[in-house]
Amino acid sequence: MPFANFKVLAGTMSAEDKKKIVERTTDLYAEIYGERARATTVVLIDEVVDGGWGVGGNVLTAAMINSDA
């Protein structure tokens, strides 16, 4: 069973964005493994709370992502 897990900053994706990720990821697995994989492909989108992850030793926040700096 193909499985993909996406972690995104909470509140930054619409329901339509999530739908696109699920559909396109499923399409990709079906392209690679064949149509037999489509029915068993699992896509999980985890929303991480603001400040709940870090990059390069620094806590990542929505303000940092959305800033022009």
PDB file as gemmi writes it, atoms N, CA and C in Angstrom:
CRYST1    1.000    1.000    1.000  90.00  90.00  90.00 P 1                      
ATOM      1  N   MET A   1       0.836  -1.165   0.000  1.00  0.00           N  
ATOM      2  CA  MET A   1       0.000   0.000   0.000  1.00  0.00           C  
ATOM      3  C   MET A   1       0.892   1.244   0.000  1.00  0.00           C  
ATOM      4  N   PRO A   2       0.864   2.050  -1.068  1.00  0.00           N  
ATOM      5  CA  PRO A   2       1.631   3.292  -1.083  1.00  0.00           C  
ATOM      6  C   PRO A   2       1.113   4.257  -0.024  1.00  0.00           C  
ATOM      7  N   PHE A   3       2.035   4.983   0.600  1.00  0.00           N  
ATOM      8  CA  PHE A   3       1.679   5.899   1.675  1.00  0.00           C  
ATOM      9  C   PHE A   3       2.517   7.163   1.545  1.00  0.00           C  
ATOM     10  N   ALA A   4       1.869   8.322   1.627  1.00  0.00           N  
ATOM     11  CA  ALA A   4       2.571   9.606   1.618  1.00  0.00           C  
ATOM     12  C   ALA A   4       2.088  10.423   2.799  1.00  0.00           C  
ATOM     13  N   ASN A   5       3.013  11.103   3.470  1.00  0.00           N  
ATOM     14  CA  ASN A   5       2.677  11.922   4.626  1.00  0.00           C  
ATOM     15  C   ASN A   5       3.241  13.322   4.414  1.00  0.00           C  
ATOM     16  N   PHE A   6       2.360  14.292   4.344  1.00  0.00           N  
ATOM     17  CA  PHE A   6       2.745  15.687   4.183  1.00  0.00           C  
ATOM     18  C   PHE A   6       2.540  16.407   5.505  1.00  0.00           C  
ATOM     19  N   LYS A   7       3.497  17.227   5.891  1.00  0.00           N  
ATOM     20  CA  LYS A   7       3.384  18.047   7.085  1.00  0.00           C  
ATOM     21  C   LYS A   7       3.375  19.499   6.624  1.00  0.00           C  
ATOM     22  N   VAL A   8       2.313  20.223   6.990  1.00  0.00           N  
ATOM     23  CA  VAL A   8       2.161  21.610   6.562  1.00  0.00           C  
ATOM     24  C   VAL A   8       1.836  22.471   7.770  1.00  0.00           C  
ATOM     25  N   LEU A   9       2.134  23.750   7.657  1.00  0.00           N  
ATOM     26  CA  LEU A   9       1.831  24.686   8.723  1.00  0.00           C  
ATOM     27  C   LEU A   9       0.316  24.852   8.828  1.00  0.00           C  
ATOM     28  N   ALA A  10      -0.223  24.680  10.002  1.00  0.00           N  
ATOM     29  CA  ALA A  10      -1.672  24.749  10.226  1.00  0.00           C  
ATOM     30  C   ALA A  10      -2.239  26.067   9.707  1.00  0.00           C  
ATOM     31  N   GLY A  11      -3.378  25.953   9.039  1.00  0.00           N  
ATOM     32  CA  GLY A  11      -4.087  27.126   8.566  1.00  0.00           C  
ATOM     33  C   GLY A  11      -3.562  27.733   7.280  1.00  0.00           C  
ATOM     34  N   THR A  12      -2.596  27.098   6.641  1.00  0.00           N  
ATOM     35  CA  THR A  12      -2.021  27.673   5.419  1.00  0.00           C  
ATOM     36  C   THR A  12      -2.565  27.049   4.139  1.00  0.00           C  
ATOM     37  N   MET A  13      -3.371  26.003   4.276  1.00  0.00           N  
ATOM     38  CA  MET A  13      -3.902  25.330   3.087  1.00  0.00           C  
ATOM     39  C   MET A  13      -5.423  25.269   3.158  1.00  0.00           C  
ATOM     40  N   SER A  14      -6.044  25.514   2.027  1.00  0.00           N  
ATOM     41  CA  SER A  14      -7.501  25.394   1.941  1.00  0.00           C  
ATOM     42  C   SER A  14      -7.876  23.929   1.741  1.00  0.00           C  
ATOM     43  N   ALA A  15      -9.139  23.641   1.900  1.00  0.00           N  
ATOM     44  CA  ALA A  15      -9.628  22.285   1.637  1.00  0.00           C  
ATOM     45  C   ALA A  15      -9.343  21.893   0.188  1.00  0.00           C  
ATOM     46  N   GLU A  16      -9.458  22.845  -0.714  1.00  0.00           N  
ATOM     47  CA  GLU A  16      -9.182  22.573  -2.135  1.00  0.00           C  
ATOM     48  C   GLU A  16      -7.705  22.245  -2.355  1.00  0.00           C  
ATOM     49  N   ASP A  17      -6.803  22.955  -1.658  1.00  0.00           N  
ATOM     50  CA  ASP A  17      -5.369  22.653  -1.756  1.00  0.00           C  
ATOM     51  C   ASP A  17      -5.088  21.225  -1.290  1.00  0.00           C  
ATOM     52  N   LYS A  18      -5.698  20.840  -0.172  1.00  0.00           N  
ATOM     53  CA  LYS A  18      -5.499  19.488   0.366  1.00  0.00           C  
ATOM     54  C   LYS A  18      -6.036  18.447  -0.609  1.00  0.00           C  
ATOM     55  N   LYS A  19      -7.171  18.734  -1.209  1.00  0.00           N  
ATOM     56  CA  LYS A  19      -7.760  17.824  -2.195  1.00  0.00           C  
ATOM     57  C   LYS A  19      -6.796  17.619  -3.366  1.00  0.00           C  
ATOM     58  N   LYS A  20      -6.162  18.709  -3.814  1.00  0.00           N  
ATOM     59  CA  LYS A  20      -5.199  18.617  -4.917  1.00  0.00           C  
ATOM     60  C   LYS A  20      -4.010  17.743  -4.541  1.00  0.00           C  
ATOM     61  N   ILE A  21      -3.513  17.910  -3.317  1.00  0.00           N  
ATOM     62  CA  ILE A  21      -2.379  17.086  -2.876  1.00  0.00           C  
ATOM     63  C   ILE A  21      -2.765  15.612  -2.878  1.00  0.00           C  
ATOM     64  N   VAL A  22      -3.939  15.298  -2.353  1.00  0.00           N  
ATOM     65  CA  VAL A  22      -4.392  13.902  -2.302  1.00  0.00           C  
ATOM     66  C   VAL A  22      -4.544  13.346  -3.716  1.00  0.00           C  
ATOM     67  N   GLU A  23      -5.200  14.091  -4.589  1.00  0.00           N  
ATOM     68  CA  GLU A  23      -5.431  13.609  -5.954  1.00  0.00           C  
ATOM     69  C   GLU A  23      -4.132  13.446  -6.732  1.00  0.00           C  
ATOM     70  N   ARG A  24      -3.257  14.442  -6.665  1.00  0.00           N  
ATOM     71  CA  ARG A  24      -2.026  14.397  -7.452  1.00  0.00           C  
ATOM     72  C   ARG A  24      -1.039  13.358  -6.925  1.00  0.00           C  
ATOM     73  N   THR A  25      -1.006  13.199  -5.621  1.00  0.00           N  
ATOM     74  CA  THR A  25      -0.135  12.172  -5.040  1.00  0.00           C  
ATOM     75  C   THR A  25      -0.632  10.787  -5.441  1.00  0.00           C  
ATOM     76  N   THR A  26      -1.934  10.590  -5.373  1.00  0.00           N  
ATOM     77  CA  THR A  26      -2.519   9.313  -5.781  1.00  0.00           C  
ATOM     78  C   THR A  26      -2.242   9.048  -7.259  1.00  0.00           C  
ATOM     79  N   ASP A  27      -2.399  10.066  -8.084  1.00  0.00           N  
ATOM     80  CA  ASP A  27      -2.098   9.926  -9.513  1.00  0.00           C  
ATOM     81  C   ASP A  27      -0.637   9.536  -9.734  1.00  0.00           C  
ATOM     82  N   LEU A  28       0.268  10.157  -8.982  1.00  0.00           N  
ATOM     83  CA  LEU A  28       1.692   9.853  -9.131  1.00  0.00           C  
ATOM     84  C   LEU A  28       1.996   8.399  -8.776  1.00  0.00           C  
ATOM     85  N   TYR A  29       1.466   7.943  -7.649  1.00  0.00           N  
ATOM     86  CA  TYR A  29       1.690   6.543  -7.268  1.00  0.00           C  
ATOM     87  C   TYR A  29       1.095   5.594  -8.308  1.00  0.00           C  
ATOM     88  N   ALA A  30      -0.082   5.913  -8.839  1.00  0.00           N  
ATOM     89  CA  ALA A  30      -0.695   5.063  -9.859  1.00  0.00           C  
ATOM     90  C   ALA A  30       0.151   5.045 -11.126  1.00  0.00           C  
ATOM     91  N   GLU A  31       0.765   6.188 -11.445  1.00  0.00           N  
ATOM     92  CA  GLU A  31       1.645   6.255 -12.610  1.00  0.00           C  
ATOM     93  C   GLU A  31       2.878   5.370 -12.411  1.00  0.00           C  
ATOM     94  N   ILE A  32       3.415   5.377 -11.214  1.00  0.00           N  
ATOM     95  CA  ILE A  32       4.634   4.620 -10.931  1.00  0.00           C  
ATOM     96  C   ILE A  32       4.347   3.127 -10.745  1.00  0.00           C  
ATOM     97  N   TYR A  33       3.342   2.808  -9.937  1.00  0.00           N  
ATOM     98  CA  TYR A  33       3.066   1.411  -9.576  1.00  0.00           C  
ATOM     99  C   TYR A  33       1.966   0.752 -10.401  1.00  0.00           C  
ATOM    100  N   GLY A  34       1.290   1.542 -11.207  1.00  0.00           N  
ATOM    101  CA  GLY A  34       0.181   1.014 -11.993  1.00  0.00           C  
ATOM    102  C   GLY A  34      -1.145   1.316 -11.306  1.00  0.00           C  
ATOM    103  N   GLU A  35      -2.191   1.235 -12.069  1.00  0.00           N  
ATOM    104  CA  GLU A  35      -3.526   1.573 -11.566  1.00  0.00           C  
ATOM    105  C   GLU A  35      -3.950   0.730 -10.367  1.00  0.00           C  
ATOM    106  N   ARG A  36      -3.353  -0.443 -10.213  1.00  0.00           N  
ATOM    107  CA  ARG A  36      -3.716  -1.295  -9.082  1.00  0.00           C  
ATOM    108  C   ARG A  36      -3.420  -0.601  -7.747  1.00  0.00           C  
ATOM    109  N   ALA A  37      -2.493   0.363  -7.743  1.00  0.00           N  
ATOM    110  CA  ALA A  37      -2.121   1.060  -6.511  1.00  0.00           C  
ATOM    111  C   ALA A  37      -3.114   2.156  -6.122  1.00  0.00           C  
ATOM    112  N   ARG A  38      -3.904   2.623  -7.063  1.00  0.00           N  
ATOM    113  CA  ARG A  38      -4.807   3.748  -6.803  1.00  0.00           C  
ATOM    114  C   ARG A  38      -5.757   3.476  -5.629  1.00  0.00           C  
ATOM    115  N   ALA A  39      -6.359   2.329  -5.606  1.00  0.00           N  
ATOM    116  CA  ALA A  39      -7.368   2.018  -4.584  1.00  0.00           C  
ATOM    117  C   ALA A  39      -6.793   1.876  -3.176  1.00  0.00           C  
ATOM    118  N   THR A  40      -5.493   1.655  -3.079  1.00  0.00           N  
ATOM    119  CA  THR A  40      -4.897   1.449  -1.751  1.00  0.00           C  
ATOM    120  C   THR A  40      -3.926   2.551  -1.340  1.00  0.00           C  
ATOM    121  N   THR A  41      -3.819   3.594  -2.153  1.00  0.00           N  
ATOM    122  CA  THR A  41      -2.914   4.692  -1.826  1.00  0.00           C  
ATOM    123  C   THR A  41      -3.492   5.524  -0.680  1.00  0.00           C  
ATOM    124  N   VAL A  42      -2.658   5.752   0.330  1.00  0.00           N  
ATOM    125  CA  VAL A  42      -3.052   6.543   1.497  1.00  0.00           C  
ATOM    126  C   VAL A  42      -2.235   7.831   1.494  1.00  0.00           C  
ATOM    127  N   VAL A  43      -2.912   8.961   1.631  1.00  0.00           N  
ATOM    128  CA  VAL A  43      -2.249  10.258   1.717  1.00  0.00           C  
ATOM    129  C   VAL A  43      -2.712  10.917   3.008  1.00  0.00           C  
ATOM    130  N   LEU A  44      -1.760  11.269   3.854  1.00  0.00           N  
ATOM    131  CA  LEU A  44      -2.058  11.889   5.139  1.00  0.00           C  
ATOM    132  C   LEU A  44      -1.460  13.286   5.151  1.00  0.00           C  
ATOM    133  N   ILE A  45      -2.277  14.280   5.483  1.00  0.00           N  
ATOM    134  CA  ILE A  45      -1.805  15.658   5.596  1.00  0.00           C  
ATOM    135  C   ILE A  45      -1.921  16.066   7.059  1.00  0.00           C  
ATOM    136  N   ASP A  46      -0.767  16.240   7.690  1.00  0.00           N  
ATOM    137  CA  ASP A  46      -0.712  16.673   9.088  1.00  0.00           C  
ATOM    138  C   ASP A  46      -0.513  18.176   9.124  1.00  0.00           C  
ATOM    139  N   GLU A  47      -1.347  18.863   9.915  1.00  0.00           N  
ATOM    140  CA  GLU A  47      -1.168  20.296  10.108  1.00  0.00           C  
ATOM    141  C   GLU A  47      -0.422  20.514  11.417  1.00  0.00           C  
ATOM    142  N   VAL A  48       0.730  21.145  11.317  1.00  0.00           N  
ATOM    143  CA  VAL A  48       1.581  21.397  12.473  1.00  0.00           C  
ATOM    144  C   VAL A  48       1.272  22.794  13.004  1.00  0.00           C  
ATOM    145  N   VAL A  49       1.105  22.908  14.317  1.00  0.00           N  
ATOM    146  CA  VAL A  49       0.787  24.203  14.919  1.00  0.00           C  
ATOM    147  C   VAL A  49       1.922  25.195  14.697  1.00  0.00           C  
ATOM    148  N   ASP A  50       1.574  26.462  14.654  1.00  0.00           N  
ATOM    149  CA  ASP A  50       2.554  27.524  14.472  1.00  0.00           C  
ATOM    150  C   ASP A  50       3.631  27.418  15.542  1.00  0.00           C  
ATOM    151  N   GLY A  51       4.875  27.426  15.121  1.00  0.00           N  
ATOM    152  CA  GLY A  51       5.992  27.291  16.045  1.00  0.00           C  
ATOM    153  C   GLY A  51       6.284  25.854  16.426  1.00  0.00           C  
ATOM    154  N   GLY A  52       5.610  24.905  15.783  1.00  0.00           N  
ATOM    155  CA  GLY A  52       5.753  23.498  16.129  1.00  0.00           C  
ATOM    156  C   GLY A  52       6.815  22.749  15.351  1.00  0.00           C  
ATOM    157  N   TRP A  53       7.626  23.457  14.592  1.00  0.00           N  
ATOM    158  CA  TRP A  53       8.715  22.797  13.889  1.00  0.00           C  
ATOM    159  C   TRP A  53       9.859  23.771  13.693  1.00  0.00           C  
ATOM    160  N   GLY A  54      10.975  23.259  13.288  1.00  0.00           N  
ATOM    161  CA  GLY A  54      12.136  24.116  13.098  1.00  0.00           C  
ATOM    162  C   GLY A  54      12.922  23.729  11.874  1.00  0.00           C  
ATOM    163  N   VAL A  55      13.696  24.682  11.382  1.00  0.00           N  
ATOM    164  CA  VAL A  55      14.577  24.474  10.241  1.00  0.00           C  
ATOM    165  C   VAL A  55      15.920  25.115  10.581  1.00  0.00           C  
ATOM    166  N   GLY A  56      16.970  24.388  10.416  1.00  0.00           N  
ATOM    167  CA  GLY A  56      18.301  24.922  10.658  1.00  0.00           C  
ATOM    168  C   GLY A  56      18.534  25.361  12.094  1.00  0.00           C  
ATOM    169  N   GLY A  57      17.882  24.688  13.014  1.00  0.00           N  
ATOM    170  CA  GLY A  57      18.046  25.014  14.422  1.00  0.00           C  
ATOM    171  C   GLY A  57      17.200  26.175  14.907  1.00  0.00           C  
ATOM    172  N   ASN A  58      16.303  26.667  14.053  1.00  0.00           N  
ATOM    173  CA  ASN A  58      15.434  27.781  14.403  1.00  0.00           C  
ATOM    174  C   ASN A  58      13.977  27.362  14.323  1.00  0.00           C  
ATOM    175  N   VAL A  59      13.171  27.847  15.270  1.00  0.00           N  
ATOM    176  CA  VAL A  59      11.740  27.567  15.254  1.00  0.00           C  
ATOM    177  C   VAL A  59      11.126  28.308  14.066  1.00  0.00           C  
ATOM    178  N   LEU A  60      10.312  27.609  13.302  1.00  0.00           N  
ATOM    179  CA  LEU A  60       9.666  28.178  12.123  1.00  0.00           C  
ATOM    180  C   LEU A  60       8.261  28.622  12.505  1.00  0.00           C  
ATOM    181  N   THR A  61       7.907  29.856  12.126  1.00  0.00           N  
ATOM    182  CA  THR A  61       6.574  30.386  12.403  1.00  0.00           C  
ATOM    183  C   THR A  61       5.934  30.867  11.122  1.00  0.00           C  
ATOM    184  N   ALA A  62       4.626  31.058  11.169  1.00  0.00           N  
ATOM    185  CA  ALA A  62       3.898  31.575  10.012  1.00  0.00           C  
ATOM    186  C   ALA A  62       4.395  32.969   9.653  1.00  0.00           C  
ATOM    187  N   ALA A  63       4.710  33.774  10.661  1.00  0.00           N  
ATOM    188  CA  ALA A  63       5.208  35.121  10.401  1.00  0.00           C  
ATOM    189  C   ALA A  63       6.501  35.071   9.591  1.00  0.00           C  
ATOM    190  N   MET A  64       7.351  34.107   9.865  1.00  0.00           N  
ATOM    191  CA  MET A  64       8.606  33.983   9.119  1.00  0.00           C  
ATOM    192  C   MET A  64       8.345  33.589   7.678  1.00  0.00           C  
ATOM    193  N   ILE A  65       7.401  32.713   7.476  1.00  0.00           N  
ATOM    194  CA  ILE A  65       7.075  32.254   6.124  1.00  0.00           C  
ATOM    195  C   ILE A  65       6.446  33.367   5.312  1.00  0.00           C  
ATOM    196  N   ASN A  66       5.585  34.146   5.960  1.00  0.00           N  
ATOM    197  CA  ASN A  66       4.825  35.193   5.270  1.00  0.00           C  
ATOM    198  C   ASN A  66       5.556  36.526   5.179  1.00  0.00           C  
ATOM    199  N   SER A  67       6.714  36.650   5.812  1.00  0.00           N  
ATOM    200  CA  SER A  67       7.435  37.929   5.766  1.00  0.00           C  
ATOM    201  C   SER A  67       8.151  38.075   4.432  1.00  0.00           C  
ATOM    202  N   ASP A  68       8.375  39.302   4.051  1.00  0.00           N  
ATOM    203  CA  ASP A  68       9.102  39.583   2.813  1.00  0.00           C  
ATOM    204  C   ASP A  68      10.607  39.599   3.051  1.00  0.00           C  
ATOM    205  N   ALA A  69      11.010  39.501   4.298  1.00  0.00           N  
ATOM    206  CA  ALA A  69      12.438  39.562   4.635  1.00  0.00           C  
ATOM    207  C   ALA A  69      13.139  38.262   4.350  1.00  0.00           C  
TER     208      ALA A  69                                                      
END                                                                             
